[in-house]
Amino acid sequence: MNAHVIVEEPPPVERGAVPVQDSHLVRVTGADERAVRELAAAYADRFATSRGPWDTADLCHTANVGRSPQEYVTAVHGRDAAELAENLRAVAAGRLPVGVAGSGTRAPDPAPTGHAALAELVRTGYTGVDWPALSVPGARTTDLPTYPFAPGRHWHMHTETTAPAEDTPSEAYRATWREEALPQEAQAAPGTVRLVVTDPALHEALTAELRAHGAHVAGTEAEADTVLMVDATPPGQEPDLSTFWARVAKTLKALPPHGRLLWAACHGAAVRPGEHASLRPGTAAQAMAVAAACAESRIAHAVVHLDPSEPAEARARVLAAEYAALRQGGESTVAAHRAGVRYVPDTSPVRPGRAYEVRPDGYYLVTGGLGAIGRRLVERLIDRGARHIGIVGRSALDPGRSQVLRALATRAEVVYRSCDVADAPALTAVVGELDARWGRLRGVVHCSGGVNAFGAMRRRPWADAARVVTPKTDGSLHAVRLAQDRGADFAVLTSSLAGTHADAGRGLVDYSLANAYQLALAEREHGPVTAVTAHAWPNWTGVGMAADADFAAAHSLDATEAEAAFFGHLLTGGAVVLPGHAPAAPPASPADTPETREPGPGTRTVIPAPATGRDRTALRAHVRDAFLHVLGDDPGDRPLRGLGLDSLVIAELATALEQRAGRTVDPSLLMRARTADELAAELAATAAGPPEAGAGPAVPADATGATALSLLLRPLLTDGGDGVTP
């Protein structure tokens, strides 16, 4: 038996006259506040594309009666689709509240009928609205965005428990964004600007916009008071960090005193819900490096995250406005622009993720696992039940590492393999061997990385910076991909506050860049199967790498606190910032005063002793050369305290003096000496040997309070020192 069915389009349905309505009311409801705000953002994008009054009426009808009400709810009103979209974005940005259904106060009697009054009631949790009655007659269901389901993993063999108290860090937050307008006075923009913009359309539009605001566009950095750079990496690609490094270093060298730098790019920040998938970790790393490099060089700067969906003309207006604000205000800023709205960085508290039960079956991989931090985390994994751990490191086993490995092997089966995490095939081969040996990969902890000697970006070649950057960029990406490909429970990247705070990256800009990459990578790659988390660590007291002493003095965790935070946020996902706190000072006895305290390990005393005129003259020349190299100026007879010497500059001057004078230089001398001549005299005195009879008693270096500074700075002057910050 054969049958034929002819299918054709249905006849068009004639709709009535264009609906006339003073305003509309739209309800947004979800299982939690996050879902409501994400859904509001999606609704806003759909309302912004409304094809007319009937389409708007259909969208309102679908939102109000076509979706099941849930526990959290809010509402907005507006005269048309554009106003509704604007108010929905206010919900998404957190400017309008979200209520819990049924928790609101009773409506006044009689109940209000105006859309504005009803919206305010719904935001308090009021549920007495007759939503079908609000639909325009003839409105029908249409293509409104679907509900943003929250991903999660629920394995039947695991017991979901609340994280124990000892795993809960005292404070942690995420980076977020809030709306903030430009200052009203930032209108005119006189001055001279050097444009480093390779996009022809943007260059032309920006040139016209700047000239319209009274600015002159210069041909070189030397002619300009501000350099405006726009990253030109094509969509879908990661930026060339070596080219970026050379360009920024050249710009910093060429900028005149009191110059400014404005740097802009797309895809460097996830500002609104749904942007994480398009986040470019390399661009986020560039943005942090610019801020850190300008902070160490005391250059006023602005970092601007542009909206990739906007045309060149709109981006030109944004950049011209940010340039005007930078030039008039003089304060360094970070800002993002989306659909005509300006955002600035903010923070929001983050709770620990669900507890993780370390498994005895399968295995855990720890890169850099024989370093100071990696070794502690390996020990804690074993404490919690891990029985098989693979450790990867670049170095071959020496007697010290072999001894550590033997100690670990008494408590679990531990295998060490020498491998560069930046070499993807080599790392894959190691993991394949461990798969065959132990079975499933349960989790990856990526601790690999190093740090260069303290020094300014503008004098550090990329070849040196790459040694710090590559293990944390390529290595992190390879570690995450391995974890995801094998369905591991987690991949954790041990990152640093240097990736979030410009001040922490002063003198360590390459390190700051590398850690910012890790934080953005975790934001992009976190998923429902493999939790990808990057911990932005502060100083681990007594463990890890060196950081700016001024910064570490206010941001520290002891090792026990840090380990609790690590496991408390093992499955949190994304970038988790742990700011730490000022380290507690050790108790001092009443007799423990600067005058009576014994010098600590490594502390030298300053011994006034006669020096020959030839020594002093030679050292004065070395001092002059060091100041010219670091600051570009010989201070002459000027007081050194008036030069604004901070820990970074002091460390660089001490290094330059050591290289020129061929002797060890105590950084505290630079804090005590009043002039360059006095510094040369003290340097000569420290090398003159023991005092002659009657020369007077030795004066401990800490009698001036400088010994602590000296001890903090000394690790920053050498490679490979066991310092303090991840």
FENJO-V60132 format. One record per backbone hydrogen bond with DSSP energy under -0.5 kcal/mol. CO is the residue of the C=O (numbers start at 0). NH is the residue of the N-H. E is the energy in kcal/mol with one decimal. If there is no record, write none. Layout:
((CO,NH,E) (CO,NH,E))
This chain:
((4,6,-0.6) (11,13,-0.6) (18,20,-0.6) (23,77,-1.7) (25,75,-2.0) (27,73,-2.1) (29,71,-2.6) (31,35,-1.9) (32,36,-2.4) (33,37,-2.4) (34,38,-2.7) (35,39,-2.3) (36,40,-1.7) (37,41,-1.9) (38,42,-2.9) (39,43,-2.5) (40,44,-1.8) (41,45,-1.7) (42,46,-3.1) (43,47,-2.0) (45,48,-1.3) (46,49,-1.8) (51,55,-2.3) (52,56,-2.5) (53,57,-2.5) (54,58,-2.3) (55,59,-2.3) (56,60,-2.3) (57,61,-2.5) (58,62,-2.3) (59,63,-2.2) (60,64,-2.4) (60,65,-0.6) (61,65,-1.5) (70,100,-3.3) (71,29,-2.3) (72,98,-3.0) (73,27,-2.5) (75,25,-2.8) (77,23,-2.8) (79,83,-2.3) (80,84,-2.7) (81,85,-2.1) (82,86,-2.1) (83,87,-2.4) (84,88,-2.0) (85,89,-1.3) (86,90,-1.4) (87,91,-2.3) (88,92,-2.3) (89,94,-2.4) (89,95,-1.1) (90,93,-1.3) (98,72,-2.8) (98,100,-0.6) (99,102,-2.2) (107,109,-0.6) (113,117,-2.4) (114,118,-2.5) (115,119,-1.8) (116,120,-1.8) (117,121,-2.6) (118,122,-1.9) (119,123,-0.6) (120,123,-1.2) (120,125,-1.9) (121,124,-1.9) (124,101,-3.1) (128,130,-1.4) (129,132,-0.5) (129,133,-0.5) (130,133,-1.6) (131,134,-1.3) (135,138,-2.6) (141,143,-1.7) (146,148,-1.6) (148,150,-0.5) (154,157,-1.5) (157,159,-0.6) (160,354,-1.2) (163,166,-1.9) (164,167,-1.6) (166,168,-0.7) (171,349,-1.7) (172,576,-2.8) (173,347,-1.9) (175,345,-3.2) (177,343,-2.7) (182,185,-1.6) (184,186,-2.3) (190,215,-3.4) (191,224,-1.9) (191,225,-1.5) (192,194,-0.6) (192,217,-3.6) (193,227,-3.0) (195,229,-2.1) (197,199,-0.7) (198,202,-2.8) (199,203,-2.4) (200,204,-2.3) (201,205,-3.0) (202,206,-2.3) (203,207,-2.1) (204,208,-2.2) (205,209,-2.7) (206,210,-2.2) (207,211,-1.9) (208,212,-1.0) (209,212,-0.6) (209,214,-2.6) (210,213,-1.5) (212,188,-2.9) (213,190,-0.7) (215,192,-3.2) (215,217,-0.6) (217,194,-0.6) (219,222,-0.7) (220,223,-1.3) (223,255,-0.5) (224,259,-1.6) (225,193,-2.5) (226,228,-0.6) (226,261,-3.0) (227,195,-2.9) (228,263,-2.1) (233,236,-1.6) (238,240,-1.0) (239,243,-2.1) (240,244,-2.7) (241,245,-2.1) (242,246,-2.3) (243,247,-2.6) (244,248,-2.5) (245,249,-2.2) (246,250,-2.0) (247,251,-2.7) (248,252,-1.8) (249,253,-1.8) (250,254,-1.9) (255,258,-1.9) (258,299,-0.7) (259,226,-2.3) (260,262,-0.5) (260,301,-1.9) (261,228,-3.2) (262,303,-2.7) (263,230,-2.9) (264,305,-2.9) (266,279,-3.0) (268,270,-1.0) (271,274,-1.7) (274,277,-0.9) (275,278,-1.3) (278,280,-0.7) (279,282,-0.7) (279,283,-2.0) (280,284,-2.3) (281,285,-1.9) (282,286,-2.3) (283,287,-1.8) (284,288,-2.2) (285,289,-2.4) (286,290,-1.8) (287,291,-2.5) (288,292,-2.9) (289,293,-2.4) (290,294,-2.0) (291,295,-2.3) (292,296,-1.4) (293,298,-2.8) (294,297,-0.8) (297,299,-0.5) (299,260,-1.8) (300,332,-1.9) (301,262,-2.7) (301,303,-0.5) (302,334,-2.6) (303,264,-1.7) (303,305,-0.7) (304,336,-2.4) (305,266,-0.6) (305,307,-0.7) (306,309,-1.5) (310,314,-2.1) (311,315,-2.3) (312,316,-1.8) (313,317,-1.9) (314,318,-2.4) (315,319,-2.4) (316,320,-2.1) (317,321,-2.4) (318,322,-2.5) (319,323,-2.1) (320,324,-2.1) (321,325,-2.5) (322,326,-2.6) (323,327,-2.2) (324,328,-2.9) (325,329,-2.0) (332,302,-2.1) (333,344,-0.5) (334,304,-2.7) (335,342,-3.5) (337,340,-2.1) (340,337,-2.7) (341,179,-2.0) (342,335,-2.5) (343,177,-2.4) (345,175,-3.0) (347,173,-2.8) (355,357,-0.7) (362,441,-3.4) (362,442,-0.8) (363,389,-2.7) (364,444,-2.8) (365,368,-0.9) (365,391,-2.0) (366,446,-1.8) (367,370,-1.6) (370,374,-2.7) (371,375,-1.2) (372,376,-2.2) (373,377,-2.3) (374,378,-2.2) (375,379,-2.0) (376,380,-2.2) (377,381,-2.2) (378,382,-2.4) (379,383,-1.6) (380,385,-2.5) (381,384,-1.5) (386,412,-2.3) (387,363,-1.9) (388,414,-2.1) (389,365,-2.8) (390,416,-2.6) (391,367,-3.4) (391,368,-0.8) (392,418,-2.4) (397,401,-2.9) (398,402,-1.9) (399,403,-1.8) (400,404,-2.7) (401,405,-2.3) (402,406,-1.9) (403,407,-2.1) (404,408,-2.3) (405,409,-0.7) (406,409,-0.7) (407,410,-1.9) (407,411,-1.2) (411,413,-0.8) (412,388,-2.2) (414,390,-3.2) (416,392,-1.6) (416,418,-0.6) (418,420,-0.6) (419,422,-2.2) (421,423,-1.0) (422,426,-2.4) (423,427,-2.6) (424,428,-2.1) (425,429,-1.9) (426,430,-2.3) (427,431,-2.4) (428,432,-2.0) (429,433,-2.1) (430,434,-2.8) (431,435,-2.1) (432,436,-1.3) (433,437,-3.0) (433,438,-0.5) (434,438,-2.3) (437,361,-0.6) (439,362,-2.1) (439,441,-0.7) (441,488,-2.4) (441,489,-0.9) (442,364,-2.5) (443,445,-0.5) (443,491,-3.0) (444,366,-2.4) (444,446,-0.9) (445,493,-2.2) (450,719,-0.5) (455,458,-1.2) (456,459,-2.0) (458,460,-0.6) (460,463,-0.9) (460,464,-2.0) (461,465,-3.3) (462,466,-0.6) (463,466,-0.7) (463,467,-0.6) (464,467,-1.4) (464,468,-2.3) (465,469,-2.5) (467,471,-0.6) (468,471,-0.9) (468,472,-1.5) (469,473,-0.7) (469,474,-2.0) (472,476,-2.3) (473,477,-2.5) (474,478,-2.3) (475,479,-2.6) (476,480,-2.4) (477,481,-2.3) (478,482,-2.0) (479,483,-2.6) (480,484,-2.9) (481,485,-1.5) (482,487,-2.8) (483,486,-1.3) (488,530,-2.2) (489,443,-1.7) (490,532,-2.1) (491,445,-3.2) (491,493,-0.6) (492,494,-1.1) (492,534,-2.2) (494,536,-1.1) (495,498,-2.0) (496,499,-2.0) (496,500,-2.7) (499,501,-0.5) (500,503,-0.7) (500,504,-0.7) (501,504,-1.2) (502,505,-1.0) (503,547,-0.5) (504,507,-2.0) (506,454,-2.1) (507,511,-2.3) (508,512,-2.7) (509,513,-2.2) (510,514,-2.1) (511,515,-2.1) (512,516,-1.8) (513,517,-1.6) (514,518,-2.0) (515,519,-2.1) (516,520,-2.5) (517,521,-2.2) (518,522,-1.6) (519,523,-2.0) (520,524,-2.7) (521,525,-1.7) (521,573,-0.5) (528,530,-0.6) (529,526,-1.6) (530,490,-2.5) (530,532,-0.6) (531,573,-2.7) (532,492,-2.7) (533,535,-0.6) (533,575,-2.8) (534,494,-1.9) (534,536,-1.4) (535,577,-2.0) (536,496,-2.9) (537,725,-0.8) (538,540,-0.8) (538,556,-3.1) (539,542,-2.7) (542,539,-0.5) (543,722,-1.3) (544,723,-1.1) (544,724,-9.7) (547,551,-2.7) (548,552,-1.7) (550,553,-1.9) (550,554,-0.8) (554,538,-1.9) (555,580,-2.0) (556,540,-2.4) (557,561,-2.5) (558,562,-2.4) (559,563,-2.0) (560,564,-2.2) (561,565,-2.5) (562,566,-2.0) (563,567,-2.3) (564,568,-1.9) (566,569,-1.1) (567,352,-0.6) (573,533,-2.5) (573,575,-0.6) (574,576,-0.5) (575,535,-3.0) (575,577,-0.5) (576,172,-2.2) (576,578,-0.6) (580,555,-1.8) (588,591,-2.0) (590,592,-1.8) (592,595,-0.8) (592,596,-2.5) (599,602,-2.1) (604,606,-0.6) (605,607,-0.6) (605,698,-1.4) (611,615,-2.0) (612,616,-2.4) (613,617,-2.2) (614,618,-2.5) (615,619,-2.3) (616,620,-1.7) (617,621,-1.8) (618,622,-2.8) (619,623,-2.4) (620,624,-2.4) (621,625,-2.5) (622,626,-2.5) (623,627,-2.3) (624,628,-2.3) (625,629,-2.4) (626,630,-2.6) (626,631,-0.9) (626,632,-1.0) (627,631,-0.8) (632,634,-0.6) (634,637,-2.3) (635,675,-0.7) (638,641,-0.9) (639,642,-2.0) (639,644,-0.5) (640,643,-0.8) (645,649,-2.8) (646,650,-2.3) (647,651,-2.3) (648,652,-2.8) (649,653,-2.7) (650,654,-2.2) (651,655,-2.6) (652,656,-2.6) (653,657,-2.4) (654,658,-2.2) (655,659,-1.8) (656,660,-3.3) (657,661,-1.7) (664,666,-0.6) (665,668,-2.0) (666,669,-1.1) (666,670,-0.6) (667,670,-0.7) (667,671,-1.6) (668,672,-2.6) (673,639,-2.6) (674,678,-2.0) (675,679,-2.4) (676,680,-2.1) (677,681,-2.4) (678,682,-2.4) (679,683,-2.2) (680,684,-2.2) (681,685,-2.2) (682,686,-0.8) (683,686,-0.5) (684,687,-1.3) (691,694,-2.2) (697,699,-0.6) (698,605,-1.4) (699,702,-1.8) (700,703,-1.1) (700,705,-0.9) (701,704,-1.3) (705,709,-2.3) (706,710,-2.7) (707,711,-1.9) (708,712,-2.4) (709,713,-2.3) (710,714,-0.7) (712,715,-1.5) (713,716,-1.6) (714,717,-0.9) (715,453,-2.5) (717,720,-0.7) (720,722,-1.1) (723,539,-1.8) (724,544,-1.2))
